[in-house]
Amino acid sequence: MSDHIRGLRALIGTAVLEVPSVSVIVTDQDDRVLLVRHVEGNLWTTPGGMIEPYETPADAAVRETWEETGLFVQLTRIVGVFGGPICSGTYANGDQVAWVSTVFAARTIGGTLAPDGVETLETRYFSLAEAQALPCKPHVPMMLGVAYAKNPAAWFQPATWHPPAARR
């Protein structure tokens, strides 16, 4: 937990906190995706995390990938922007979080693949079929589906909001 989030938690307790975040879809030469198994929840997910105050999403994506996997990556495109109920959770300590995630595709340009032992217990590449069979965080299948579709434009969840009937 960053000092910034720790300070906010001191003010709001465990109430839901909406945070900007990043996720990174790192693929290897065989088009396998890198996933990390987190300490919290023991589920597989993409490398990523919260964007710190004044940090750009791109810098957060590169930093989080480095911290969680030991790999230095080059971002190649924005896969899409994700949010809503599927991007939420509750930590073991009761802290509730929701996030809006900018998802980037990336390729490795340096480093050595290894879990950090603090946030991540395991780091491995999987084929898409193997990844789909893993116990993953709820948002991972959607992000992988969009990433592997390789659409040239960034994807986003279609709007479902409508103005109140009285104002239409």
N, C-alpha and C positions, 0 to 999 in steps of 0.2 A: 504494500500500500504506500503510495507516495505521500509526502508531507502535505501536499495540497488536499488530497482526499481525506487524510487523517484529520486535518483541520475542519473540513466540511462535516465529517462524521461526528466530530465533537459538538457541532451545532445542531445537527438534524437526527442524530442517533442512527437507527437502522432503517429509517424511511427510504423509499425508493429514490435513488439518485440517478438522473439521466446524464450519461457521459459520452463525449465524442471518443470514438475508438477507431482502430485500424485492424485489418486482417490481411494476411499475405498468403497468396497461393504461389508457393515455390514449386516449380516442376524441374525434373532432371532431364537428361538427354533421352530417356525412355518414356517421357511424358507421364512419369509417376509423380504424385503429389506428396509433399512433405507435410506430415502431421505430427503434432506433439501431444503427449499424454500428460495432462495437468495433474498436479498434486491435489487440487481442490476438485472433488467429484470423480477423479479417476477416469475421465472421459477424454476421447481424442478430439482435437480441434486444430485449426490452422494457427500458425504463429501470429501473435498480435496482442493488442492491449490498448490501454487508455492513452490518449494524447495528452501530454502535459501542457499546462498553461504556456502560451506563446510558442509552442512547438508546431511546426507544420505537419500535416498528415503524412507527407512523404518521409520526413525525418523520423517520425514516430514509427512508421512501418519498418524502416531500415534498422532503427535502434531495437525495437521489440524483437525482430527476427534474430538479430545478433545476440541479444540477452537470453532468449529462450533456446536457441539452437546452436550458437557458435558460428553461424554462417553470415558472411557479409554479402548482401544482395543488391542487385540493380533492379529497380522497378521498371517494368516494361509497358504497363498500361493500367488504367483503372478498369476493374472488372465491373464494379457497380457500387451502389449505396444501399445498405440494408438497415432495417429497423423494425419496430413494432413488437408485438408480444413474443415473437420467436427469438428476439434479441433481448432477453431478460433472464434474471436468475436471482437466487438467494444464496449467499455464502454460508458456510457452516456456522459463522458467528452471528447470523441473522441479518447481516447487511443485505438490503435489496438493491439491485442495480438493473438499469435498462440502458441500452446503448444504441447509438447510431454509428454504423461502421462503414468506413470507406474501405473497400476491398481492392487490393492491388495484385496484379500478377508480377512475378519476379523471377529472375534467374540468379544463380549463385556466381559470385565473382571472387570469393575468397573464404578463408576460415576453415574450421574443422567441425563437422557435425557431431554434437554432443549435447545432451540435456544439461541444463544449468543446475539441477539438483535442488533448486529452491522452488521454482514455479513448475518446472517440467521434469517428469520422471523418465521419459523416453522420447526419442525423436527418430522417426523412420519414414522412408518413402514407401508409398503404396500405389498400386494401380487403381484406377477409378473403381473397378469392381471390388477390389479388396477394401478400399476406403468405405464404400457403401455398405459393407457387411460389418463394420466396426461399431462398437458403442461410442457414438459421437454426441457432442453437444447439439441441441435441436437445430441450430442455424446452419450447421456444416453441410448437410445434403443440398440445401438450396444454393449456398455459395459455390459449392463444387459443380453443381449442375450448370449454373450460369458461366462459371470459369471455363468449363470444358466445352461449352457451346461455342466459345471463341468468337462471339459477336464483336464486330469492330467498334460499336458504340457502347458506352457505359450503360449498364442496366440499372433500373430502379423499380421498386415495387409500385405498381399502378395505384393512383389515388383512388380511394374509396369514399372520401369525405364529400358531403353535400351540404349546402347551406340549409338552415332550418326552413321547413315548408312555408312558414308565414312570410318569408322574404323572397321566395322564388317567383 
